[in-house]
Amino acid sequence: MDGRGRWMDNVFIERLWRSLKYECVYLNAFETGGEARTAIGRWVAYYNADRPHSIFGGRTPDEVYATQATARRNWRRNRTQNPP
């Protein structure tokens, strides 16, 4: 993000909010703030762990993160074992 108000800076978070509203908030009549907090927390966990994303080729954000974290660990391990 470059902080200049470009639309690309906000497009990802706007998409997240849209999904949250249409898949969770608008479908439930929350009686209390605590109910809303609990349901939204469950939805965020579902969004990250179970909901496939087209941008990730049908993988979940957790799967993508785990793959990248493993690759970073392996890269660091190889770098420390075989310095330039």
C-alpha positions, 0 to 999 in steps of 0.5 A: 500500500502506498498510502495515496488513496489508490483503489488497489490499496482498499480492494482486498479489505473491501472484498473481505467486508463484503463477504462478511456482511453477505455471508454472516451479518445479513443472514443473522439477527443478532440480539446482542453484541456478544452474539455478533462477536461470537458469530463473526469470530466463527465466520472469520475462522471459517473464512481462513481455515475452510473456505476455498478462495479462487485467488489461491486456486481453491486453497484456503488462506491457512493452507497458503500461509502454511505453505509459505511459512514452510518455504521460508523456514526451509530457505532460512535453514538452507541459508544458515547451513550454506552461507554464501 
